[in-house]
Amino acid sequence: MATQTQGTSTRTDHNIWSGISYDDAMAAREWLRALGFEEGILVADDGVVTHSEMVWPEGGRVMVHSREKEDDMFGTPRGGSSVYVVVDDPESVWERAQALGARVLRPMEDTDYGSSGFSVADAEGNRWSFGTYAGE
């Protein structure tokens, strides 16, 4: 039996950032930029990204770094991440994902819980879902 808890306060969810490791973090950053993320900080040396941020214009960000970096304490397995991004206009992101040739996991659809969205995989198998559902 599923349990749902609902808070009573109004809040802005911007204090949790996902971190994802990539074999080719620079290519991942470019892919995310093409989907609509904005480039944030980039700390790299000889092609190894030790820290970077990609910012979603509607709020939130994701940290992207190289799997091969010397200190891989926070490394994630290849294709082991799943990220949900709240978006006001999923159709425009869907069009960009299609133009990139992203592998579709779930096509654009309207859900029974009132969201409109889709899911794709990046080149390294991480799953990215974009939808209008922003929680309650």
C-alpha positions in Angstrom: 0.0 0.0 0.0 1.4 3.4 -1.1 1.6 6.2 1.4 1.5 9.8 0.3 2.5 12.6 2.7 1.6 16.2 1.8 3.1 19.2 3.6 1.2 22.4 4.5 3.9 24.9 3.7 4.8 26.6 0.5 8.3 26.0 -0.5 10.7 26.3 -3.4 12.5 23.0 -4.2 15.9 24.1 -5.2 18.2 22.7 -2.5 18.8 19.2 -3.9 21.1 18.7 -6.8 21.6 15.4 -8.6 25.2 14.4 -9.5 25.9 12.2 -12.5 29.2 10.7 -13.6 30.0 10.3 -17.3 32.7 8.7 -19.4 32.5 11.8 -21.6 31.2 14.6 -19.3 31.9 17.3 -21.9 29.6 15.5 -24.4 27.0 15.1 -21.7 27.1 18.8 -21.0 26.7 19.5 -24.7 23.7 17.1 -24.9 22.1 18.7 -21.9 22.7 22.2 -23.4 21.0 21.1 -26.6 18.0 19.9 -24.5 17.6 23.4 -22.9 19.9 23.4 -19.9 22.2 26.4 -19.5 25.9 26.0 -18.9 26.9 26.7 -15.3 30.3 26.4 -13.7 32.9 24.1 -15.3 36.0 22.9 -13.5 38.1 20.7 -15.9 41.7 19.8 -16.6 42.9 17.9 -19.6 39.3 16.9 -20.5 38.6 15.5 -17.0 35.6 17.3 -15.5 36.0 17.4 -11.7 32.9 19.5 -11.2 30.3 21.2 -13.3 26.8 22.4 -13.2 24.1 22.5 -15.8 21.2 24.9 -14.9 17.6 24.3 -15.8 16.1 27.7 -16.7 12.9 27.1 -14.8 14.8 26.2 -11.6 17.2 23.5 -10.4 20.5 22.1 -11.6 22.4 18.9 -12.1 26.1 18.4 -11.4 28.0 16.6 -14.2 31.5 15.1 -13.8 33.9 12.7 -15.3 33.8 9.1 -14.1 37.6 8.8 -14.6 38.5 11.7 -12.3 41.1 10.9 -9.6 38.7 11.2 -6.7 35.6 9.3 -7.7 33.9 9.1 -4.3 30.6 10.4 -5.7 30.8 8.5 -9.0 27.7 6.8 -10.3 27.6 3.7 -12.4 27.3 4.1 -16.2 23.6 4.6 -17.0 22.7 4.3 -13.3 21.0 7.7 -12.9 17.4 8.8 -13.4 16.4 12.5 -13.3 13.0 14.1 -13.5 12.9 17.7 -14.7 9.7 19.9 -14.2 9.1 21.9 -17.4 6.3 24.3 -18.4 6.5 23.4 -22.1 7.4 19.7 -22.5 6.6 19.8 -26.2 9.5 22.1 -27.0 11.9 19.9 -25.0 10.4 16.8 -26.7 11.1 18.4 -30.1 14.8 19.1 -29.1 15.2 15.5 -27.8 13.9 14.2 -31.1 16.2 16.4 -33.1 19.1 15.0 -31.0 18.0 11.5 -31.8 17.6 10.7 -28.1 16.6 7.1 -27.3 12.9 7.3 -26.3 11.9 5.4 -23.2 8.4 6.9 -22.9 7.0 9.0 -25.7 5.2 12.3 -25.1 2.0 11.6 -23.3 -0.6 12.9 -20.9 -0.9 10.9 -17.7 -3.8 10.1 -15.5 -2.3 12.2 -12.7 -2.4 15.4 -14.8 1.1 15.6 -16.2 2.3 15.9 -19.7 5.8 14.6 -20.4 8.2 12.0 -21.8 11.4 10.1 -20.9 14.6 9.6 -22.9 18.0 8.1 -22.3 21.3 10.0 -22.9 24.2 8.4 -24.8 25.5 6.7 -21.6 22.1 5.3 -20.6 21.0 7.7 -17.9 17.3 8.3 -17.9 15.9 11.8 -18.2 12.1 12.5 -17.7 10.6 15.9 -18.5 7.1 16.7 -17.4 4.7 19.3 -16.1 4.0 17.5 -12.8 5.6 19.6 -10.0 4.3 17.9 -7.0 1.7 19.3 -4.6 
